[in-house]
């Protein structure tokens, strides 16, 4: 059995598309153009190597409200076998829609 690595990275990028998550009820699957990353102190960074690429990111629906493609988003995310996943219950500064598309 493979042990998961505790990881977390602050990611910032432009949302290219949004769709219902195929396996997680209450989540949206984004395609995000990853434009900026920042390490989180004390956590492994397993996402920065994707800088400049399009990545899949799972986000709890309640965090997105009426967000559309073209919006810029910032969140703290962990890498999972299915892509990145934003923290489901972020602290006040842990998630933001920086601009609407």
C-alpha positions in Angstrom: 0.0 0.0 0.0 1.3 3.5 -0.9 1.4 6.0 1.8 0.0 9.5 1.0 2.4 12.4 1.5 1.0 15.2 3.6 1.1 18.2 1.1 -0.3 21.6 0.6 0.5 24.4 -1.8 -1.1 27.9 -2.4 -2.2 27.9 -6.1 -3.3 30.8 -8.2 -4.7 30.6 -11.8 -7.4 31.3 -14.3 -10.4 29.0 -14.4 -10.8 27.7 -17.9 -13.9 25.4 -17.3 -16.2 24.2 -14.6 -18.2 21.0 -14.4 -19.9 18.9 -11.7 -17.3 16.6 -10.1 -17.8 13.1 -11.6 -17.4 11.2 -8.2 -17.6 13.8 -5.4 -21.1 15.1 -4.7 -21.1 18.8 -3.7 -17.9 19.5 -5.6 -17.0 21.1 -8.9 -14.1 20.0 -11.1 -12.3 23.0 -12.5 -9.7 23.1 -15.3 -7.3 25.8 -14.0 -4.3 27.3 -15.9 -1.8 27.3 -13.0 0.0 30.7 -13.1 1.5 31.0 -9.6 2.3 28.8 -6.7 3.6 29.4 -3.1 4.8 26.8 -0.7 2.9 26.3 2.6 5.2 26.2 5.6 5.7 22.8 7.1 4.0 21.0 4.1 5.4 19.3 1.1 4.8 21.1 -2.2 3.7 18.6 -4.8 2.0 21.0 -7.2 4.6 23.7 -8.2 6.1 21.3 -10.8 2.8 21.9 -12.8 3.3 25.7 -13.1 2.2 26.9 -16.5 0.1 23.8 -17.2 -3.6 23.2 -17.1 -4.6 21.1 -14.0 -7.7 19.6 -12.6 -8.8 21.1 -9.3 -11.8 19.9 -7.1 -13.5 22.7 -5.2 -16.5 22.6 -2.8 -19.5 24.1 -4.6 -20.3 26.6 -1.8 -16.9 28.3 -2.3 -17.6 29.1 -6.0 -21.1 30.6 -5.9 -21.6 32.2 -9.4 -17.9 31.9 -10.6 -17.5 31.6 -14.3 -14.7 30.6 -16.7 -12.1 33.4 -16.9 -12.2 34.1 -13.2 -8.9 34.0 -11.3 -8.8 31.9 -8.1 -6.5 31.4 -5.2 -6.7 28.5 -2.8 -4.5 26.2 -0.7 -4.6 22.8 -2.4 -3.3 19.3 -1.9 -2.3 17.0 -4.7 -4.4 13.8 -4.9 -4.5 10.9 -7.3 -7.3 12.7 -9.2 -5.6 16.1 -9.4 -5.6 19.0 -6.9 -8.2 19.6 -4.3 -8.7 22.9 -2.5 -9.2 22.9 1.2 -12.9 22.2 1.8 -13.2 24.6 4.7 -10.4 27.2 4.3 -9.5 29.8 6.8 -10.5 33.4 5.9 -7.4 34.0 3.7 -7.2 30.5 2.3 -9.6 30.9 -0.6 -10.5 33.8 -2.9 -12.0 34.5 -6.3 -9.6 37.3 -7.3 -11.5 38.5 -10.4 -14.5 37.4 -12.3 -14.1 36.4 -16.0 
